Amino acid sequence: MKKYSKEFKAEAVRLAQAGAKPVNKIADDLGVSRTGLRGWLAEVDPVAPIGETPEEELHRLRRENNVLQMERDILKKATAFFAKESR
């Protein structure tokens, strides 16, 4: 297993957080594993999405929005059903 200095890791994380390039591209450019760079990012901020481009974020948010709309529609139908049943 290859060891990297704290300074190297910090610079790699800074580049990844800047979001100019995808995390995979930065890892390839620096010669580190993609998993390793993602791990370094998770150490810094375990809650932040790792290396999402704006397009990836938009795609993810649209998927989440579709799921939420389906859940809302199911709850509306269930509410109407149980309201009708209770009469």
Secondary structure per residue as TSV (DSSP state, phi and psi in degrees):
chain	resnum	aa	ss	phi	psi
A	1	M	-	360.0	130.5
A	2	K	-	-81.9	139.1
A	3	K	-	-100.1	139.9
A	4	Y	-	-122.3	146.3
A	5	S	-	-71.4	159.1
A	6	K	H	-59.8	-37.8
A	7	E	H	-64.8	-41.7
A	8	F	H	-63.0	-46.7
A	9	K	H	-61.2	-43.7
A	10	A	H	-61.5	-41.2
A	11	E	H	-68.7	-39.3
A	12	A	H	-62.6	-43.2
A	13	V	H	-64.3	-42.5
A	14	R	H	-59.8	-43.5
A	15	L	H	-62.7	-43.3
A	16	A	H	-66.7	-39.4
A	17	Q	H	-70.7	-25.5
A	18	A	H	-64.0	-28.9
A	19	G	T	76.1	12.2
A	20	A	S	-69.5	-30.4
A	21	K	S	-133.9	156.2
A	22	P	-	-63.7	151.9
A	23	V	H	-57.1	-41.7
A	24	N	H	-60.3	-40.5
A	25	K	H	-67.1	-43.0
A	26	I	H	-61.6	-45.2
A	27	A	H	-60.0	-45.4
A	28	D	H	-62.4	-43.7
A	29	D	H	-62.0	-37.7
A	30	L	H	-85.1	-11.7
A	31	G	T	77.6	27.3
A	32	V	-	-113.4	162.7
A	33	S	-	-71.9	149.4
A	34	R	H	-64.2	-40.3
A	35	T	H	-63.5	-39.8
A	36	G	H	-62.4	-45.9
A	37	L	H	-64.0	-40.7
A	38	R	H	-63.8	-36.1
A	39	G	H	-64.5	-42.2
A	40	W	H	-62.3	-40.3
A	41	L	H	-63.6	-42.1
A	42	A	H	-65.5	-32.6
A	43	E	H	-65.0	-37.0
A	44	V	H	-74.3	-47.2
A	45	D	-	-145.3	93.0
A	46	P	T	-66.9	-13.4
A	47	V	T	-94.5	-27.4
A	48	A	S	-67.9	141.9
A	49	P	-	-62.1	138.2
A	50	I	S	-94.0	109.8
A	51	G	S	66.0	30.3
A	52	E	-	-76.4	131.9
A	53	T	-	-79.3	163.6
A	54	P	H	-56.4	-36.5
A	55	E	H	-66.7	-40.9
A	56	E	H	-65.6	-40.7
A	57	E	H	-63.4	-44.0
A	58	L	H	-61.4	-44.3
A	59	H	H	-61.1	-45.7
A	60	R	H	-62.0	-44.2
A	61	L	H	-66.4	-36.1
A	62	R	H	-65.7	-40.9
A	63	R	H	-61.9	-45.8
A	64	E	H	-61.4	-40.1
A	65	N	H	-62.8	-42.0
A	66	N	H	-61.9	-42.0
A	67	V	H	-63.7	-45.0
A	68	L	H	-63.3	-38.0
A	69	Q	H	-65.9	-40.1
A	70	M	H	-64.9	-42.8
A	71	E	H	-62.2	-41.9
A	72	R	H	-61.5	-44.1
A	73	D	H	-63.8	-39.4
A	74	I	H	-63.7	-43.0
A	75	L	H	-65.4	-37.2
A	76	K	H	-61.8	-45.2
A	77	K	H	-66.0	-40.0
A	78	A	H	-65.3	-40.8
A	79	T	H	-62.1	-45.0
A	80	A	H	-64.1	-41.1
A	81	F	H	-62.2	-49.3
A	82	F	H	-71.5	-29.8
A	83	A	H	-65.5	-40.5
A	84	K	H	-69.6	-37.7
A	85	E	H	-69.3	-30.9
A	86	S	T	-79.6	-9.6
A	87	R	-	-80.1	360.0
